[in-house]
Every structure is written in C-alpha cells, then in structure tokens.
Amino acid sequence: MHFDVFNGDADGIIALLQLRLAEPKDGQLITGVKRDIKLLKQVSKAATSVTALDISMETNKQALLELLAQKVSVFYVDHHRSGDIPDSQLLNAIIDTDANTCTSLLVNQYLNGRYARWAVAAAYGDNMIVSADALAKQLGLTETERQQLKNLGIYINYNGYGRTLDDLHFAPEELFKQLLAYSDPLMLIAKQGSVYYQLAQAYQSDMQLANSAKVLVNNPVCKMVELPDEKWARRVSGVFGNELANQSPEKAHGVFTINDDGSYTVSLRAPLANKQGAGDICAQFATGGGRAAAAGINQLPAQSIEQFIESVSQYYGE
C-alpha cells in the first residue's frame, strides 16, 4: 500500500500534483492544515512505500526511522530543516534548504521540467518571487500568464491556513483531487467558475478585512501586526505576512493571530533582502520552527510577545 504525505499548502499540494501527473499512483492521501506537519506518524503499518513532500524531516524523524525499520521505501522531497538524514538504501531524499527554493521547484528539477508551469504557481505561492520569475521567464510566459499563475499559487497557499480543516474553504486532499484534472494550470484558470475563481473571491474578501489589522510595532527593522480570533484571520495569517514582506522587503514581518486559549499563532517572514534566520528565531520558542525565509510558532504565550519581538529586532538589527 502506498501513501502520499504532503503539506496542505501550495508547495505541498503542487509538488504532489506534479509527481502524480507524471507518475500516476493509487495511494492513500495524508495531509492537513499548513501547520500540521507531523504527518508521517499517520502512515499505516500496512504501508509498503511512502512519498513525503514539504514536511520537515527533522520534525518527522522518529516516524521516518520507524518506517525505514519496517522496510518501507520512502521518497522524501523538502526544503525545511532536515537534521541528520538517515543513511538507508530505502530512503531517496532530495533535501535543499536554500532560501530561494521550495519543494515544488525541487520536484520540477526531478521531473526535468515536465509540469513546470505548476512549479511556477507553487513558487509564487511560497513567496519565492525571484525564483518564480526566473522560471516563468525561462518558460517564455507572458506577463498576463505570469500574473495568473502568481494569483493561483497565492490562492492555493491561502487555502491551507487555519486552526482546523473547518477554517479552510477546501480540505487539502479535495483541492489536490480537483487540481489533478488539469495538466496545465492555465487550463484551470481558463475555466470560468473553477476553483481558481472560488478561491479568488474568498481571498479578496478576507484580505480586505486584514488591511485593518492592529499594528503592534513598526520600526526600520520590523513590522508586527495582530489579527483577531476569527476564521478569516486564521486563513490570511500567512499570505498577509507575505504581502507585507513584498511591500517592505528590507523589514522582517510578523503576523500574530489570537488563539482561543489566549496564546498567539505567529507567522514570521524574514526580510526579502536578507532571507535568513526566521526558522532559527522561531525554534527558540516552544511549538516554533520553519525555514530560513519563513517560519512560525503555533502557540506563543501572550507574555512572550515582547521577547519574540526583541529577538527579531536584535537578529535583523545587527
């Protein structure tokens, strides 16, 4: 029995989409909201093979070791912190933590560009603007096509954010299945009423609300904003951070969303002009982690907000 295990954001969904368009495989899907990354432990003991995409190997290390011990073959592609990669003939790992790549771009290289337009959309969705622009130029995409793929990536990424699946417009596995019908993302966009247009309308509505976010701090080093404990706020927490980062590339940006227990979910974006450190900063706090350019904390106590802001200010103010 095969299992496809993937992050529920644009990068995870589109990485799997490229693979299954190129190599169709009947398997069980395991995914969740974007921040639900401890997914390998959900794989059944009946598994014979696993594909793992866009989930930190470091976070899933114990489950990975158990799968390998059970003689399960694992194909693992990711761009997050990996820790020590297990030495096993059963493990085929493509890991690159460079701040300018993402899982879908790694899969695109693995497939020799077979579904590269999808990779462009994923890179835009993961806010890899320079890398996405470079691939779009290489493919000869028009300005209109580039902007359409950028919007698509952002919308798919936006759909992945939430406390639970109830916050999302589409469950990630359902969205994956719908997208799998299109070998070319521009075909999806050309179809009126498709999921592209459904997500576009929802995204625009939520982002209008986000523009009134409470500003916690705004200085030459960083800008931090607070969003309420609402479904729309949880949905925009990541993409709003990306938008702020694109508006002021020299600053770090943090989006604090209030949880129902009074703690905060935090999305941190390193300055686009200095894409490093976000994962290390968030990893200093319990429930925190991520990659160099973008990271987060699932439950930051209210009393730790000042400490977090100070950590960000010190790191990027040096």
N, C-alpha and C positions, 0 to 999 in steps of 0.2 A: 504494500500500500504506500502510495506517495503522498507527501504533504507539502504544500506551498505555504510558507510562513512569511508574512510581509507586513511592513508598516502601513498603516491606513492613510498615509498622506500621499501627495502627488508622486513623490520619488519612489515610494514602496510599490504603489499600485502600478505605475507605468513601467517600473523595472520588470515586474512580473508580466505585465501585458506584452512587452517586447519579447520576453522569453517564450511565452505561450503562443504568440503569433508565429514565432519561428520554430518552436518545438512543442506542438500540442501534447498535452499530457493530462490524463484523468487523475485528479487528486483531490484531497481534502484541503480546503482553504482555512487558514488560521490568521486572523488579523484583529484589529480593534481600533479604538481612537488613537490618534497620533502618539500620545504619551504612553500608551500601553505597549511597552517594548519587551517585556519579559514573556515572550510568546513561545519560545522553544519548549518550555515545560508543559505546554498543552498538547504536544505531539503524542499520539497514542503509542503504546508499546508494540502495536501491530505494524508500525512503520518499517518499511524496507529502504526508503530513500526520502530525503528532505531537501528542499530548496529554501534557503533563508535569505531574505533581502531587506536591507535598510534597517536592521536592528543591531544594536551594539553587541559585538561578540563578547566583550568584557562583561556586560550585564547578563548575558545568556550562557556564560562559560560553563557552569555546572551542568545545565541541561544538555549542552553540546557534548561535554565529556561523557555523559551517560548514554547519549545516542551512539557515539562512536564505540563505547564499550559494548553496546548491544549489536555491533556490526552493521549499523545503519550508515549508508553513504550520504554525505552532506555536501551540497554545493552552496557556498556562502559568499555573498557579494555585499560589501558595505563600505561606508566612508566614515564611520564613527570610531571611537576609541575601541581598540580590539584587545588590549592586554597581550599576553603571550599567546601566540597562535599555536594550538595543539599540533604536534607532529604525528600525523596519521595518514596512511595511504587512502583512508576512506574519506578524507576531507580535501575538497578542492576549494580553496579560499582565494578570492580576489578582494583584497583589502587595500584601500588607498585613502589615507586620512588628510590628503591635501585639501586646503580650504576652498579650492576652486573646482572641486569635482563633487559628484554625487553618485548614488548607486546606479541610477538610470544611464548616466554617461559611461560608467564602467561596463554596464551591460551592453550599451551601444558599441563599445570597443570590442567586447567579446563576440558580438554578432556581426562585426565588420560593417556597421552602419546600415544594417538591413531595414530597420524601422527608425531611422534617425530623426524623422520629424516628431515622433513621440518623445524621443530623448530631449529634443529642444523644448517641448512643452514642460517636461519634468524639471529640466534645469531652471527654467524660468520660475516654475512653481516653488522650487527650493531656494529661490533668490540668488541663483548663480548667474547673474545678468551677463557678466563679461564672457563666461564660458558658453552660455546660451547664444549670445550674439555671434560669437565666433563660429559656432556650428551652423547657425542659421545662414551666415554669410557663405560658409563653405558649401552649403546645400543650394545656394542661389535663391533663397526665399525672398519674395517681395516684402516691402515694408508692411503692407496690409497683412500678409500671411504671418509675418513675424509677430505682429501685434496680436493677431488672433490666437496664435499658439501661446503667447505670453499670458493672455487672458485665461485661456483654458487651463494652463498649469496653475495659475493663481487660484482659480475657482475649485479645482480638484484638491489643492492643498488646503484651502479654506474649509472644505467639507470635512476634513479629518480632525479638526479641533473640537473638543468638547470633553466634559467630565465623564459622560457615559455615551453610549450609542444613541440614546434618546435625544441628545442635543444635536445630532447630525441630521442633515437632510436625507442622506443616503448612507446606509451601512456600507463600509468599505468593500466588503465582498460583493455586494449587489452592484455598486458602482463599477467595480472591476468587470463583472459579467456584462454589464451594459456596454462598456468601452471595448470589450473584446470583439464586438461585432464590426469594428472599424480598423482596418489595417493602416489607414491613413487618418490622422486626427482632423485634417481639413475636410474629410468626408463627413465627419461628425458635425463639424461647425456649419457645413453647408445644409444640414438637415434642419429645417425650421421646427421648433418645438422640442428639439432633442435635449438631453440632459445638460448640454452646454448652456442653453438658454434658461433652463430652470435654475441652474446654479448662478448664472449671471444676475438674474433678478434678485435672488436671495442675498447674494454677496453685496450688491449695491445698496440694498435696504439696510443691511446690518452695518455696513461701513459708514453710512450717513449718521447712524447713532454713535459710532465710535469717535467721530470727529469732535464730540463734545466731552471727551474723556478728561477727567481731573488730572492736572499736571502736578506731580509730586516734587519734581526738581527739573530745572532746565538751566544748564550752565555750559561753558565751552567744551566740556568733556563728555557729558551725558545728558540724556533726557529720559525721565521716567514718568509714566502715566498710570492711572488707576482706573479699572473698569469694574462695574458692579457685578453682583452675583446673579447674572441673568444668562439665559441660553444664548442670546445674540452676542453677548460679551465674550463668552467662552468660545464661540465659533470664530470670532475675529481676532482672538488674542495673538495668534502667530502671524497672520497676514498683515495685521495692523502694525506689528513690530517691523515687518519687512518694509512696509510703506514708509514708516518714519525713518528707517535706515536709508532708504533711497533718497528721501528728501534732504537729509543731512548726513552725507557719507563720512564726515570727519568725526561724528559723535557715536558713542555707544548708546543703545536704546533698550529700555526695559518696559514691559507691559505687565502690570500687576492686576490679576483678576481675583476678586474676593471669593473664597470658598465658603461652603455652607457652615463650616466649623470655625470661621473667623480667620483662618490662615489664608495664604495667598498662593495662587499658581503664578509663576513668573516665567515670562519669555524674555530672554536676553539676546540681543544682537550686537556682535562686535562692530566697531566702525568698519564700513566697507573699504575705507582707506587703510585699514590695519586689521585684517581678518584673522585674528588670533585671540586666544585666551578665554573665550566665552565658556567653553566646556570646563576649563580648569577652575574658573571662578565659581561656577555653579556646583561643581563637585565638592567644594569646600563645605557645602551645606547639605544636611540630610535630605534625601529624595531629589538631589540635584545631579545634573550631568548633561552631556551633549557633545558637540563638536567644537572646533576652534572658532568658527564663524557664528554659530547659533546654538544656544543651549537653553536649559530651563530648570526650574525647581517645581516639583509638584505640590509641596506643602511647606511654604515658608511662614514661620510664626510671625505675627504682626510685630512682635518686639525685636525681630531680626532684620526688619526693613532697613533701618539706618546702617546696620553693619554691612548689609549687602550693597547698599548704595556707596558706602565708603570703600568697600573692596573694589567696586567697579571704577570709582573715581581715582583711586590710588593706582590701579593697574594701567589705565589708559591715560592718566595724567602725568605719568613719568616722562 
